[in-house]
Amino acid sequence: MPLPHILLAILINVGWGGNFVAIRYGLQDMSPIFFSALRFAILLPFLLPWLKWRSGRMKPVLLAAALGGPMHFSTVFLGTALLGHASSAAFLTQLAVPITMLLAFLFLGERIGKWRIIGMAVSFVGVAVLSFDPHIFGHLDGVAVLLWSQCAYACCAIFMRKVQGFSMLEMQAWMAALSAPGLMALSFLFESGQGAELQGLTATGMGALAYSILGASILGHGGAYFLYQRHPVTAVMPYLLLSPVFATIGGVWLLGEELTLRMIIGGLIISTGVAIVVYRERRRLAAELGTVQLRETEAA
């Protein structure tokens, strides 16, 4: 990927990593699914001008929106609530990376490549170091729910790759259109006290909602859709392994979660794996550019 797109991928990680901190704050005021439903209910009116039906091209859009909206967000918020630990939740969401790359290989015919595999493997050693935490093994219900959420997101990413002719805002509009009513229905089915939660919403809860809308939905998922439309899924996913690093920084700084030697070592290993992918991508692009320039010189 070109450097501006790599920088966008890093910003996406910042948005998603910080969102785990926002979820922890938001859950102080709201139940998990209701929090997620409010996020999309607030976002939807602003995106209505981009909610357009395009005949013959809606199937992957609707499938991606359903998988990435109600199915993914209801479970990622619930799983984070069950774990009660922002950093641990962020580590577990990295399971989406190998699942997505495997699906891209099987269903899209995308080539993963030796250096992407090596970089991803190194990063996953870091994720394993971070994830080997007694806190995680004491909350296996949260682990199972988060695993399901990442399977849903992986399928969403595959269908996003198949979407043609939709802008980032159009895709976000359809995501909100399916997520707001779907999540609200799930909330009223499985949760209670939504009216009291709205009345008691604090400035902290409002700030958490605002961050989830701007940082996670617009920057995070909007930016990811932008990259999926321009690059193979297998090229994008290794860069998204950085979000636990930012979640850990936010968890320690803002939530008072303990910073351990294991977190530091794991974060450095993850960053090394991503650096391998970035370095090899930059060398490949430089080689391709040099080949093109040589051909142009010979032709002249």
C-alpha positions, 0 to 999 in steps of 0.5 A, a space after each residue: 500500500 502507498 504511504 498515505 494509505 499506511 498512515 490511514 491504517 494506523 489512524 484506523 488502529 487509533 480509532 478502534 483501539 480507543 473505542 475499547 476505552 470508550 466502550 468501558 466508559 459508556 457501559 457505566 451508563 448504558 447496557 452493551 447492546 443499547 449503547 451500540 444501538 444508540 451509536 447508530 441511531 444517532 449516526 443514521 439521520 446524518 447519513 440519510 442523504 447517502 442512503 441510496 438503493 442501487 439495483 443489481 448491486 445491493 446483495 453484498 452491501 446488505 450482507 456486509 451491513 448486516 454482518 458488520 452491524 447488528 451481528 458484529 457490534 452487538 457481540 463486540 460490545 457484549 463481549 467487552 462488557 463480559 470481560 470487563 477489561 479493554 486491553 483484553 478485549 482488544 487482543 481477542 479481536 485480533 482473531 479477525 485477522 487470520 479468519 479474514 485472510 483465510 476467507 479471502 484466500 478461499 473465496 476471493 482467491 487472494 494471494 497472502 504472500 510469504 512476507 505477509 505470513 511472516 509479519 502476521 505470524 510475528 505479530 500473533 506471537 505478540 498477541 499470544 503474549 498479551 492474551 495469556 492472561 488469567 483474567 481472560 481465562 476466567 471469563 470464557 463467556 466473553 471470549 466466546 462472544 468476542 470470537 463470534 463477533 470477529 467471525 461476523 466481521 471477517 465475513 463482513 470484510 469479504 463482502 465489502 471487497 465485493 461491493 462496487 460503486 458505493 462511496 464510503 459514506 453510502 456504505 456507512 449509511 447502509 450500515 447504520 440503516 440496518 444496525 440502528 433498528 436491528 440493535 435496538 430490537 435486540 436491546 429491547 428483547 434481551 435488556 431492560 431499563 433503556 429509558 432510565 439509562 437515557 435519562 441518567 446519561 452523563 457527560 462521560 456517556 455522551 463522550 463515549 457515544 461521540 467517540 464511538 461514532 466519530 472514531 470507530 464508525 466514521 474513521 475506523 470502519 469508513 477508513 477500512 472500507 476505503 482500503 478494502 475497495 483499493 487493496 486486497 483484504 490480505 494486504 490490509 489486514 496485517 496493518 490492523 494488528 496494531 489496535 491492541 497497542 493503542 487500546 493498551 495505552 488508552 486502558 493504562 492511561 485513562 482506565 488505570 489498567 495495570 501496565 505489565 512487562 508482558 504488555 510491553 513485550 507483546 506490544 513490541 513484538 506486534 509492532 515488529 510484525 507490522 513493521 516487517 509487512 510495511 518494510 517489504 511492501 515499501 521495497 516491493 513498491 519501490 522495485 515496481 516503480 523502478 521497473 516502470 521508470 526503466 521501461 519508460 526510459 527505454 521507450 523514450 
